[in-house]
Amino acid sequence: MIGEAIAALERAGYKARAVPIEHMEELKRELDRHYREGRLSEQIYRMFGHAFRFEVPAELPDAKSVFIVSARSPRVIFHVHWQGRKVPLHLPPTYAEYGFMRSRTLEALNDSLRQAGYTAVNARLPEKAIAVRSGLATYGRNNITYIPGFGSMHRLAAFYSNAACESDSWGEPRLMERCETCRACTNSCPTGAIHGDWVLIRAERCLCHLNEGPEEFPSWVDPAWHDSVVGCFHCQQVCPENAAVLNNVVEGPEFSESETAAILKAKSASDVSPEVLAKLKSLGLDVYMHAIARNMRVLLDRDTV
């Protein structure tokens, strides 16, 4: 049944794998080990602990497997009007309409499982690790997952299911072969977050981590390093694996001068109009209201955006 569900997802444009649920405990032990051995800071470890739920979900107590599904996720360019200028702002893959993508993916998965009497529910799990260990993806040196045909421009979603796996593709995490001789991402990272011979980056130095959080930027962060409203695209832009998909860009909404001014003053969703909030939500930025004003101001204050 799982093979049929994966085939149905792939016909719909997704890429997917499924693994037995028992491997989730292994992932939890692996996360704990990275922390004990000093490869994860306490801040990042606690953040992961808050984000992930490894236990069997109450809404599906007979869960037997975990599906990991990938959908294409293009870059987005949207425009804001500010001080007489029309300024393009950039958003890397994975942010825009994530909630919609997840719900649409779950619906597609359940459409195929329901025919055999099975179901799936959302899971809060380390999606990149599952994608790589399942064989769906491989790691880049930048700790980002790459999938043939999608490059890094895709979004992962994990789901529990009560369908049992007929086979098990679980294996050791793998680095892309071309990463063995390539240092493009390491050389392009302005903060030095990418390092070493494996894929655990210095997350506390990553621009994605810094500009998604609520704190002011550290003094060592040069404003010129920022290239996106949220997240960062430096390492993905130079990666040879993305050459064929780099121009996969969609146009986002446009914000008037008054709407831009409202965003620059906002500290929460209640500080902007429903119309502006709807536009931000389409970009996946509504959950970053604590950071958008700060990040956008840095980009707009620069001589060149």
C-alpha positions as CSV (number, residue, x, y, z in Angstrom):
1,M,0.0,0.0,0.0
2,I,2.8,2.4,0.9
3,G,4.4,1.9,-2.5
4,E,1.1,2.8,-4.2
5,A,0.8,5.9,-2.1
6,I,4.3,7.1,-3.0
7,A,3.6,6.4,-6.7
8,A,0.4,8.5,-6.5
9,L,2.3,11.3,-4.8
10,E,5.0,11.3,-7.5
11,R,2.3,11.4,-10.2
12,A,1.1,14.5,-8.5
13,G,4.5,16.1,-8.7
14,Y,5.9,15.2,-5.3
15,K,8.8,13.0,-4.3
16,A,8.4,10.8,-1.2
17,R,9.6,7.9,0.9
18,A,8.2,6.1,4.0
19,V,10.1,4.5,6.9
20,P,9.1,2.5,9.9
21,I,8.2,4.6,12.9
22,E,10.8,2.9,15.1
23,H,13.5,5.0,13.5
24,M,12.2,8.2,15.2
25,E,13.6,7.1,18.5
26,E,17.0,6.6,16.8
27,L,16.8,10.2,15.5
28,K,16.1,11.5,19.0
29,R,19.1,9.7,20.4
30,E,21.2,11.1,17.5
31,L,20.1,14.6,18.3
32,D,21.0,14.1,22.0
33,R,24.4,12.7,21.1
34,H,25.2,15.7,18.9
35,Y,24.5,17.9,21.8
36,R,26.5,15.9,24.3
37,E,29.5,15.8,22.0
38,G,29.4,19.6,21.5
39,R,28.2,19.8,17.9
40,L,25.0,21.6,18.9
41,S,24.9,24.6,21.1
42,E,22.5,24.5,24.0
43,Q,20.4,27.3,22.4
44,I,20.0,25.3,19.2
45,Y,19.4,22.0,21.1
46,R,16.7,23.6,23.2
47,M,15.1,25.1,20.1
48,F,15.0,21.6,18.4
49,G,13.6,20.1,21.6
50,H,10.7,22.6,21.5
51,A,10.1,22.1,17.8
52,F,10.1,18.3,17.5
53,R,7.7,15.7,18.9
54,F,9.1,12.2,18.6
55,E,6.4,10.3,20.5
56,V,3.5,8.5,18.8
57,P,0.7,11.1,18.2
58,A,-2.4,10.8,20.3
59,E,-4.6,11.3,17.3
60,L,-3.0,8.2,15.6
61,P,-2.0,5.8,18.3
62,D,-1.6,2.9,15.9
63,A,1.0,4.8,13.8
64,K,3.4,2.5,12.1
65,S,5.3,4.6,9.6
66,V,6.5,8.1,8.8
67,F,6.1,9.6,5.3
68,I,8.6,12.2,4.2
69,V,7.4,14.2,1.2
70,S,9.1,16.9,-0.9
71,A,7.3,19.6,-2.9
72,R,8.9,22.1,-5.2
73,S,9.4,25.5,-3.5
74,P,10.6,28.3,-5.8
75,R,12.2,31.6,-4.7
76,V,9.9,34.6,-4.4
77,I,10.6,38.2,-5.4
78,F,8.1,40.7,-4.2
79,H,8.1,44.5,-4.3
80,V,7.7,47.3,-1.7
81,H,7.3,51.0,-2.4
82,W,9.4,53.1,-0.2
83,Q,10.5,56.7,-0.4
84,G,9.6,56.9,-4.0
85,R,11.3,53.7,-5.0
86,K,10.0,50.4,-6.0
87,V,12.3,47.9,-4.3
88,P,12.5,44.2,-5.0
89,L,12.9,42.0,-2.0
90,H,13.8,38.4,-2.0
91,L,12.5,35.3,-0.1
92,P,14.4,32.0,-0.4
93,P,12.7,28.7,-1.0
94,T,10.6,27.0,1.7
95,Y,9.0,30.1,3.2
96,A,6.1,31.1,1.0
97,E,2.7,29.4,1.6
98,Y,4.2,26.6,3.7
99,G,1.0,25.9,5.6
100,F,-0.9,25.6,2.3
101,M,1.8,23.3,0.9
102,R,1.6,21.0,4.0
103,S,-2.2,20.8,4.0
104,R,-2.3,20.2,0.3
105,T,0.4,17.4,0.6
106,L,-1.5,15.8,3.5
107,E,-4.7,15.8,1.5
108,A,-2.9,14.2,-1.5
109,L,-1.4,11.5,0.8
110,N,-4.7,10.7,2.5
111,D,-6.4,10.5,-0.9
112,S,-4.2,7.6,-1.8
113,L,-4.2,5.9,1.7
114,R,-7.9,6.2,2.3
115,Q,-8.7,3.7,-0.5
116,A,-7.1,1.0,1.6
117,G,-8.5,2.1,4.9
118,Y,-5.4,3.9,6.2
119,T,-4.7,7.5,7.1
120,A,-2.0,10.1,7.8
121,V,-1.6,13.0,10.2
122,N,0.9,15.8,10.6
123,A,4.2,15.1,12.3
124,R,6.7,17.5,14.0
125,L,9.9,15.7,13.3
126,P,13.4,16.5,11.9
127,E,12.4,16.5,8.3
128,K,15.9,16.9,6.8
129,A,17.3,14.1,8.8
130,I,14.4,11.8,7.8
131,A,14.7,12.8,4.1
132,V,18.4,11.9,4.0
133,R,18.2,8.7,6.1
134,S,15.3,7.5,4.0
135,G,17.2,8.0,0.8
136,L,14.9,10.7,-0.5
137,A,17.6,13.4,-0.3
138,T,21.3,13.9,0.3
139,Y,23.0,16.6,2.4
140,G,24.9,19.5,1.0
141,R,27.8,20.8,3.0
142,N,25.6,23.7,4.0
143,N,23.2,21.4,6.0
144,I,20.5,21.8,3.3
145,T,18.9,18.8,1.6
146,Y,19.1,18.3,-2.1
147,I,16.8,16.2,-4.2
148,P,17.4,15.2,-7.9
149,G,15.4,17.5,-10.1
150,F,14.5,19.9,-7.3
151,G,18.0,20.8,-6.0
152,S,17.6,22.6,-2.7
153,M,14.5,24.5,-3.9
154,H,12.0,22.2,-2.3
155,R,10.0,22.0,1.0
156,L,9.8,18.9,3.2
157,A,6.9,17.7,5.2
158,A,6.6,14.7,7.5
159,F,3.5,12.7,8.3
160,Y,2.7,9.8,10.6
161,S,0.6,7.0,9.0
162,N,-0.9,3.7,10.3
163,A,0.1,1.9,7.1
164,A,3.0,-0.5,7.6
165,C,6.1,-0.3,5.5
166,E,6.7,-3.2,3.2
167,S,10.4,-2.4,3.0
168,D,12.9,-0.2,4.8
169,S,15.2,2.2,3.0
170,W,16.7,3.7,6.2
171,G,20.5,4.2,6.0
172,E,23.3,6.4,7.1
173,P,23.2,10.1,6.2
174,R,25.0,10.9,3.0
175,L,26.8,14.0,1.6
176,M,26.4,14.8,-2.1
177,E,29.4,13.4,-4.0
178,R,30.2,16.7,-5.6
179,C,30.5,18.3,-2.1
180,E,33.7,16.2,-1.6
181,T,35.6,18.5,-3.9
182,C,33.5,21.7,-3.8
183,R,33.7,24.5,-1.3
184,A,31.4,27.0,-3.1
185,C,28.9,27.3,-0.2
186,T,31.7,27.5,2.4
187,N,33.4,30.3,0.5
188,S,30.1,32.2,0.0
189,C,28.8,32.1,3.6
190,P,29.5,35.6,5.0
191,T,29.3,34.6,8.6
192,G,31.5,31.5,8.5
193,A,28.6,29.3,9.6
194,I,29.6,26.5,7.1
195,H,32.7,24.7,8.1
196,G,34.5,21.3,8.5
197,D,34.1,18.0,6.8
198,W,30.5,17.3,7.7
199,V,27.1,19.0,7.5
200,L,26.5,20.4,11.0
201,I,27.0,24.1,10.6
202,R,27.5,26.7,13.3
203,A,23.8,27.4,13.5
204,E,24.2,30.2,15.9
205,R,26.2,32.1,13.3
206,C,23.8,31.4,10.4
207,L,21.9,34.4,9.0
208,C,18.8,32.3,8.8
209,H,18.9,31.7,12.5
210,L,19.7,35.3,13.3
211,N,17.1,36.9,11.2
212,E,14.3,34.6,12.2
213,G,14.8,35.3,15.9
214,P,13.5,38.3,17.9
215,E,16.9,39.7,19.1
216,E,18.7,42.6,17.5
217,F,21.5,41.5,15.2
218,P,24.9,41.0,16.9
219,S,27.4,43.8,16.3
220,W,29.6,41.6,14.1
221,V,26.9,41.1,11.5
222,D,27.5,43.4,8.5
223,P,24.2,44.8,7.1
224,A,25.6,44.1,3.6
225,W,25.5,40.4,4.3
226,H,21.7,40.3,4.3
227,D,20.2,39.2,1.0
228,S,16.6,38.2,2.0
229,V,13.7,39.4,4.1
230,V,13.9,36.2,6.1
231,G,16.4,33.4,5.7
232,C,19.5,33.6,3.4
233,F,20.2,32.5,-0.2
234,H,24.0,32.9,-0.3
235,C,25.0,29.3,-0.2
236,Q,22.2,28.0,-2.4
237,Q,22.8,30.6,-5.1
238,V,26.4,29.5,-5.7
239,C,25.7,25.7,-5.4
240,P,26.4,23.9,-8.7
241,E,23.6,21.5,-7.9
242,N,21.1,24.3,-8.2
243,A,22.2,25.5,-11.7
244,A,19.2,24.0,-13.4
245,V,16.6,25.3,-11.0
246,L,18.1,28.7,-10.0
247,N,15.7,30.6,-12.3
248,N,12.7,29.0,-10.7
249,V,11.3,32.3,-9.3
250,V,7.7,33.5,-8.8
251,E,6.4,37.0,-8.3
252,G,4.9,37.8,-4.9
253,P,2.5,40.5,-3.9
254,E,3.3,44.2,-4.1
255,F,3.1,46.6,-1.1
256,S,2.2,50.3,-1.4
257,E,4.1,53.0,0.4
258,S,1.6,53.1,3.2
259,E,1.5,49.4,3.6
260,T,5.3,49.3,3.7
261,A,5.3,52.0,6.4
262,A,2.8,50.0,8.4
263,I,5.0,46.9,8.3
264,L,8.1,48.9,9.4
265,K,6.2,49.9,12.5
266,A,4.6,46.6,13.2
267,K,5.5,44.3,16.1
268,S,2.7,41.9,15.8
269,A,0.0,40.8,13.3
270,S,-2.5,43.1,15.0
271,D,-0.5,46.2,13.9
272,V,-1.2,45.8,10.2
273,S,-4.5,45.7,8.2
274,P,-6.2,42.4,7.3
275,E,-5.2,43.1,3.7
276,V,-1.5,43.5,4.5
277,L,-1.6,40.5,6.8
278,A,-3.1,38.4,4.0
279,K,-0.2,39.4,1.7
280,L,2.4,38.6,4.4
281,K,0.7,35.3,5.0
282,S,0.9,34.3,1.3
283,L,4.7,34.8,1.7
284,G,4.9,32.8,4.9
285,L,6.0,36.0,6.8
286,D,3.0,36.3,9.1
287,V,4.8,34.0,11.6
288,Y,7.8,36.4,11.6
289,M,6.1,39.6,12.6
290,H,8.5,39.9,15.4
291,A,11.4,40.2,12.9
292,I,10.0,41.5,9.6
293,A,10.2,45.2,10.5
294,R,13.9,44.9,11.6
295,N,14.9,42.8,8.6
296,M,13.1,44.9,6.0
297,R,14.6,48.1,7.5
298,V,18.1,46.8,7.1
299,L,17.5,46.0,3.4
300,L,15.8,49.3,2.7
301,D,18.4,51.4,4.5
302,R,21.2,50.0,2.4
303,D,22.5,51.9,-0.6
304,T,21.9,48.8,-2.8
305,V,19.2,46.2,-2.2
